[in-house]
């Protein structure tokens, strides 16, 4: 039995640990965690939602905490982006389940990355006045790299070991 297949209390505790790791890993690179060229190492944990959907809300809460430190902190960063992370997590979990196999996990992770980049693009356009496509593209590259790497190191390994 995995840590997230146990009691509800255990699932909440593990989700909390994953959320805390997401915050710590993202803030560890804080100078590059915000803006059009952002690189949040914690994003690599997001594909865990594929195997452990209980972690989905943890990423939303983690996003609120991280974005408290953002130079763009405001309604979009503190309400819209957590909503993007939670709905993106649900989308990722659903696509992985629907498509199945290794291809499904990679496709789901890529969609989560692009969905997040789309949300960040909106925030950077509205708050910083940056062009949407440029913002989306720059964030999409780092998101895709991190989530696909996270899928490879975490999710695929979990499936292989299960």
C-alpha positions in Angstrom: 0.0 0.0 0.0 1.4 3.4 -1.0 1.4 6.4 1.3 -1.6 7.9 -0.4 -3.7 4.8 -0.5 -4.0 4.7 3.3 -6.3 6.5 5.6 -7.7 10.0 4.9 -5.4 11.5 7.5 -2.4 9.9 5.8 -3.4 11.2 2.4 -3.8 14.7 3.9 -0.4 14.5 5.6 1.4 13.3 2.5 -0.3 15.9 0.4 0.8 18.6 2.9 4.4 17.4 2.7 4.3 17.5 -1.1 2.8 21.0 -1.0 5.5 22.1 1.4 8.2 20.6 -0.8 6.7 22.4 -3.8 7.0 25.7 -1.9 10.5 25.2 -0.6 11.9 24.0 -4.0 10.2 26.9 -5.8 11.3 29.6 -3.3 14.8 28.2 -3.3 15.2 29.7 -6.8 13.1 32.8 -6.0 15.0 35.2 -8.2 13.9 33.2 -11.2 10.6 32.0 -9.8 8.7 35.0 -11.0 8.4 36.9 -14.3 8.5 35.9 -17.9 11.6 33.7 -17.6 10.5 31.8 -14.5 11.9 28.5 -13.4 10.3 27.0 -10.3 12.0 23.7 -9.5 9.0 22.7 -7.5 7.0 22.4 -10.7 8.7 19.0 -11.3 6.5 17.6 -8.5 3.2 18.5 -10.2 3.0 15.2 -12.2 2.5 13.4 -8.9 -1.2 14.3 -9.3 -1.4 11.6 -11.9 -0.8 8.8 -9.3 -1.9 10.8 -6.2 -4.9 13.1 -6.9 -5.0 14.0 -3.2 -2.0 16.3 -3.9 -4.0 18.5 -6.3 -5.2 21.0 -3.7 -1.6 21.1 -2.2 -0.4 22.7 -5.4 -3.1 25.3 -5.2 -2.2 26.2 -1.6 1.5 26.1 -2.4 0.9 28.5 -5.3 -0.7 31.0 -2.9 2.2 30.8 -0.5 4.8 31.1 -3.3 3.0 34.0 -4.9 2.9 36.0 -1.7 6.6 36.6 -2.5 5.9 37.6 -6.1 6.5 41.2 -7.2 3.2 40.8 -9.0 1.3 39.6 -5.9 -2.4 40.5 -6.2 -5.7 39.0 -7.1 -4.4 37.3 -10.2 -1.4 35.7 -8.5 -3.3 34.8 -5.2 -6.7 33.7 -6.6 -6.5 33.1 -10.3 -3.2 31.1 -10.4 -4.1 28.7 -7.6 -7.3 28.0 -9.5 -5.2 27.4 -12.6 -3.0 25.0 -10.7 -5.9 23.1 -9.2 -7.9 22.8 -12.5 -4.7 22.0 -14.3 -4.1 19.2 -11.8 -7.5 17.8 -12.4 -7.0 18.0 -16.1 -3.7 16.2 -15.8 -5.1 13.4 -13.7 -8.1 13.0 -16.0 -6.0 12.9 -19.2 -3.5 10.4 -17.8 -6.4 8.1 -16.7 -8.3 8.5 -19.9 -5.3 7.9 -22.3 -3.4 5.5 -20.1 0.1 4.1 -20.2 3.4 6.0 -20.4 2.1 8.1 -23.3 -0.9 9.2 -21.2 1.3 10.4 -18.3 3.6 12.4 -20.6 0.7 13.9 -22.6 -1.0 14.8 -19.3 2.1 16.4 -17.9 2.7 18.4 -21.1 -0.9 19.6 -21.0 -0.5 20.6 -17.4 2.6 22.6 -18.3 0.9 24.4 -21.2 -2.2 25.1 -19.1 -0.1 26.6 -16.4 1.9 28.6 -18.9 -1.3 30.0 -20.4 -2.4 31.2 -16.9 1.0 32.8 -16.2 0.9 34.4 -19.7 -2.5 36.0 -18.7 -1.0 37.3 -15.4 2.1 38.7 -17.0 0.1 40.4 -19.7 -2.4 42.0 -17.4 -0.1 42.9 -14.5 3.2 43.6 -16.2 2.0 44.6 -19.7 4.1 42.0 -21.4 3.0 40.4 -24.7 0.9 37.3 -24.1 2.5 35.0 -26.7 6.0 35.8 -25.6 5.1 35.3 -21.9 3.3 32.1 -22.7 6.1 30.7 -24.8 8.9 31.5 -22.3 7.0 30.0 -19.4 5.8 27.0 -21.5 9.4 26.0 -22.2 10.4 25.8 -18.5 7.1 24.3 -17.5 7.3 21.6 -20.1 10.9 20.7 -19.2 10.2 20.5 -15.5 6.9 18.6 -15.7 8.2 16.1 -18.3 11.3 15.6 -16.1 9.1 15.2 -13.1 7.0 12.7 -14.9 10.1 10.7 -15.8 11.7 10.8 -12.4 8.6 10.5 -10.2 5.5 9.2 -11.9 7.0 6.7 -14.3 9.1 5.4 -11.5 6.1 5.1 -9.2 4.2 3.1 -11.9 7.2 0.9 -12.5 7.7 0.2 -8.8 4.0 -0.3 -8.1 
